[in-house]
Amino acid sequence: YLNMRRMKPMKHKDNPKTTSLSKLTLKMAAGAIVGAILGASAAVLLSLDNGNSFNQAAQKLISGIQNMIFPGLLLITVLSIILQEIYYSRLKNICNSLADADDEEFDELDYKEEKTGAVLMTSNLLSYIGSIVLLAFGYSMDYLHHSIALGACLTFLICVFYDGIMQARYIKLLQKTHPEKKGDVSSMKFQQQWLDSCDEAEKEVIYQSAYKAFSFTSKCLSFLLLLTMLSHLFFHTGVLAILVVGITQIILSLTYNRSCVKLKEVKLER
């Protein structure tokens, strides 16, 4: 007892939970301060001329983009076809080489197959989304009255149709190379069918990648929700963008939570 009294009192380390909560509070406070400064600065700038300069600049920008919709869509379509055909050809050569590869060479080719396929599908997605975004600037009766609008719409349909066919060709090539992979491309349950045909190692890669995508998307949606709110506040962009981002974030979160509960329920039943 005496020895214990002679000992110097030990300094208790901060509770990790308390430290984390303090850091989170400081980050939120800093974000609120930065947001307030940016918001006040934007309000002052817009009040100087009642937003006339911004509105004029926005109208000029939209008008300029509308004049470039048809050549822009044509450029996207041509570049998309060239780029995707190049990477599809590379992927086809890699898949043909897999049949005669030994174990060591197979791992290297398997990595190249995954990488080339990822570049191919990324190009496909960029082409699809880019053409939609560019065409969206022509959503007005003034633009649709132009004779060039018909050419823009036809070019858009060609681009979207090609991107859809390329996705089917990509899946068919993988299924030909790996006969164990199942799934009907035209089915709404294709992704589940494909997942069921994967082995445990492939499923682990898919699960980890899916969680990283979920985590990153959640952060992006929170940022976009704040951005759309500020845009509507200062530039009157409308509430539809806010609703779309908010509903998307809700669906993403509900889907994740529902999946977690169902998996726990299955585990409990076992």
Contacts in CASP RR format, 6 or more apart in sequence:
PFRMAT RR
TARGET T0000
AUTHOR 0000-0000-0000
METHOD contacts of the structure
MODEL  1
YLNMRRMKPMKHKDNPKTTSLSKLTLKMAAGAIVGAILGASAAVLLSLDN
GNSFNQAAQKLISGIQNMIFPGLLLITVLSIILQEIYYSRLKNICNSLAD
ADDEEFDELDYKEEKTGAVLMTSNLLSYIGSIVLLAFGYSMDYLHHSIAL
GACLTFLICVFYDGIMQARYIKLLQKTHPEKKGDVSSMKFQQQWLDSCDE
AEKEVIYQSAYKAFSFTSKCLSFLLLLTMLSHLFFHTGVLAILVVGITQI
ILSLTYNRSCVKLKEVKLER
39 230 0 8 1.000
39 234 0 8 1.000
42 230 0 8 1.000
42 234 0 8 1.000
43 234 0 8 1.000
46 54 0 8 1.000
46 234 0 8 1.000
54 235 0 8 1.000
58 235 0 8 1.000
62 137 0 8 1.000
65 134 0 8 1.000
65 137 0 8 1.000
66 137 0 8 1.000
66 138 0 8 1.000
66 140 0 8 1.000
66 143 0 8 1.000
69 134 0 8 1.000
69 135 0 8 1.000
69 137 0 8 1.000
69 138 0 8 1.000
69 143 0 8 1.000
69 148 0 8 1.000
69 152 0 8 1.000
70 148 0 8 1.000
70 151 0 8 1.000
70 152 0 8 1.000
70 155 0 8 1.000
72 134 0 8 1.000
73 131 0 8 1.000
73 134 0 8 1.000
73 135 0 8 1.000
73 152 0 8 1.000
73 155 0 8 1.000
73 156 0 8 1.000
73 159 0 8 1.000
74 155 0 8 1.000
76 127 0 8 1.000
76 130 0 8 1.000
76 131 0 8 1.000
76 134 0 8 1.000
76 159 0 8 1.000
77 127 0 8 1.000
77 131 0 8 1.000
77 155 0 8 1.000
77 158 0 8 1.000
77 159 0 8 1.000
77 162 0 8 1.000
79 127 0 8 1.000
80 123 0 8 1.000
80 124 0 8 1.000
80 126 0 8 1.000
80 127 0 8 1.000
80 159 0 8 1.000
80 162 0 8 1.000
80 163 0 8 1.000
81 162 0 8 1.000
83 123 0 8 1.000
84 120 0 8 1.000
84 123 0 8 1.000
84 124 0 8 1.000
84 127 0 8 1.000
84 162 0 8 1.000
84 166 0 8 1.000
87 116 0 8 1.000
87 117 0 8 1.000
87 119 0 8 1.000
87 120 0 8 1.000
87 123 0 8 1.000
88 120 0 8 1.000
88 166 0 8 1.000
88 169 0 8 1.000
88 170 0 8 1.000
88 173 0 8 1.000
90 116 0 8 1.000
91 113 0 8 1.000
91 116 0 8 1.000
91 117 0 8 1.000
91 120 0 8 1.000
91 170 0 8 1.000
91 173 0 8 1.000
92 173 0 8 1.000
94 109 0 8 1.000
94 112 0 8 1.000
94 113 0 8 1.000
94 116 0 8 1.000
95 113 0 8 1.000
95 173 0 8 1.000
95 174 0 8 1.000
95 176 0 8 1.000
95 177 0 8 1.000
97 109 0 8 1.000
98 106 0 8 1.000
98 109 0 8 1.000
98 110 0 8 1.000
98 113 0 8 1.000
98 177 0 8 1.000
101 109 0 8 1.000
113 177 0 8 1.000
117 170 0 8 1.000
120 166 0 8 1.000
120 170 0 8 1.000
121 167 0 8 1.000
121 170 0 8 1.000
124 163 0 8 1.000
124 164 0 8 1.000
124 166 0 8 1.000
124 167 0 8 1.000
124 170 0 8 1.000
127 159 0 8 1.000
127 163 0 8 1.000
128 159 0 8 1.000
128 160 0 8 1.000
128 163 0 8 1.000
128 164 0 8 1.000
131 156 0 8 1.000
131 159 0 8 1.000
131 160 0 8 1.000
132 156 0 8 1.000
135 152 0 8 1.000
135 153 0 8 1.000
135 156 0 8 1.000
138 144 0 8 1.000
138 149 0 8 1.000
138 152 0 8 1.000
143 149 0 8 1.000
167 185 0 8 1.000
168 185 0 8 1.000
171 183 0 8 1.000
171 185 0 8 1.000
171 190 0 8 1.000
172 185 0 8 1.000
174 181 0 8 1.000
175 181 0 8 1.000
175 182 0 8 1.000
175 183 0 8 1.000
180 197 0 8 1.000
181 194 0 8 1.000
181 197 0 8 1.000
181 198 0 8 1.000
182 193 0 8 1.000
182 194 0 8 1.000
182 196 0 8 1.000
182 197 0 8 1.000
183 190 0 8 1.000
183 193 0 8 1.000
183 194 0 8 1.000
183 197 0 8 1.000
184 190 0 8 1.000
184 193 0 8 1.000
187 193 0 8 1.000
195 203 0 8 1.000
195 206 0 8 1.000
198 206 0 8 1.000
214 252 0 8 1.000
214 256 0 8 1.000
217 252 0 8 1.000
218 249 0 8 1.000
218 252 0 8 1.000
218 253 0 8 1.000
221 245 0 8 1.000
221 246 0 8 1.000
221 248 0 8 1.000
221 249 0 8 1.000
221 252 0 8 1.000
222 249 0 8 1.000
224 245 0 8 1.000
225 242 0 8 1.000
225 245 0 8 1.000
225 246 0 8 1.000
225 249 0 8 1.000
228 237 0 8 1.000
228 241 0 8 1.000
228 242 0 8 1.000
228 245 0 8 1.000
229 242 0 8 1.000
231 237 0 8 1.000
231 241 0 8 1.000
232 238 0 8 1.000
232 239 0 8 1.000
232 241 0 8 1.000
232 242 0 8 1.000
END
